[in-house]
Amino acid sequence: MEIDRRTALALGITGASALLLGSAESGVAEEVKQLAPGVEMRVLKVLPVQIPGFSKVRWRDITWQPGAKFGPTTMKNAMICEIRGGPLEQHIEGQDPKTLQPGDTYVCHIGMVEWDVNTGTTPSTMRVIDLLTA
């Protein structure tokens, strides 16, 4: 995956913010929501950031149980996603489906349409870092 200079700077600042502020400054108790049958989203923390064009960064985990599907969803903000746990079949509008493996990372842009299916036998979790505007 190639990252431009602006994205690399944003990621660096985000990481530094997390280290400096820690979870005590999160302002969010762990929040859990069922998105679809067998798909659960857990908000881990929300931190203020000083990245031009963004006011907050939110960490979420979305977990798919085997056989569960979520989407299609239209992205409302920029985000960075990493697969953890089992593989996840990803569908992005206009692209061929692909199977993401643990450790695979990708970037979503505003307006991107995606749906995901866990076709495996173990839960799959996507760690999402949302870049949120004011």
N, C-alpha and C positions, 0 to 999 in steps of 0.2 A: 504494500500500500504506500503510495506517495503522499506526502503531506506538504502543503505550501508553508511558507515562513509564518504567515499570520496564524494558521492553525497550530503550528508547533509552539508559537509564543503563547497562544491561548491555553494549550494543554499544559505548558510549563507553569503558567500563572495559576491555573486551576490546581495543579498538584501542590504548588507552594502554598496556596491558600488553605488547602486541606491540612497540610502539615502545621501551619501556623495557627489556624483557628481550631482544628480538632473537632471532635464530635460534640463537645460541650456547647459550642456556638451554633449548633445546627438549627435550633429554633423549630424543629419538627420531631415529634415523637414518632417512633416507627409506626407507619400507617400501612395497612394491608387492605387490598381491594380485589375482588374477583372480577376479572375482565371478560371471561367466557368460561364455560364449563371446563374445568381442569387447568385454567390459566389464572395465575395469581400475581398481582403486582404489589411489591413492598417498597415504600419510599424509605430510604435509608437515612438521608440527610439532605439539607438545603443550606447552601452557604452563600453569603454575599461575595461578589467578586469585583475587581476593578479591571475588567476586560472591556475595551471600547465596544459599545453596542450591546453589552450584556450586563444585567444587574445581579443575576444569581446563577448558581450551578446546582443542579439537583441530581443525586445518585439514586437510581432505582434498580431493583432486581425484578425481572418478569420470569416466572417459572411455568413451563409447560409440562404437564404430566404426559406420559405416553399416550398417543392418540389425540391429544388436544390440539385445537386450532384457534388462532386469533387473527382477526383482520378480515377484509382489508382495512387498513388504517392509513389516513393521510397525515403526514408529519406536519405538526404545527410549529416546530422549532428545530433548530440544528441539534444534532446529537451524535455521540460517539458510542458505539455498541461493541461489546465483547461477549462471545459465547463461553459459558462455563457449564460444567456438567456434561450431559450427553449431547450428541449432534442435533441440529435443528434444520429442517428443510425450509429454505427462504424463497419467497416469491416476491419479486419487485416488478411492478408494472413496466412492460416493455422489455423485460429481460428474461432469459431462460432461468428456470428454477435451479437452485444449487443447494447442496448440503453443507452447512457450516459446521466446522469441528470445534471442539474446545480450544480456546486460544485465538480463534479467528476474530479479527476486529474490522469494523467498517464504519463509515460515516454516513449519516442520513442528512438530507437537505430538506428545507421547507418545501412542502408540496409532494414529496416522494410518497408513492403508495406501495405499501408492503403488507404481506400476510405471511404467517409462519405456521408450520405444522411439525409436531414432534412425531415422527414416524418410527422412532426407536423404542427401546424397552426400558429406558431409564429417564428420569426427569432431566430437562434441559433448562438452563437458566441463562438469560441474557442480562448482563450488567449494562445499564444505560446511564450515560452521563449527559444530561440535558443542559444546553446552553440557553438560558432564559433571558428575554428582554425585559425591560422595565414594565 
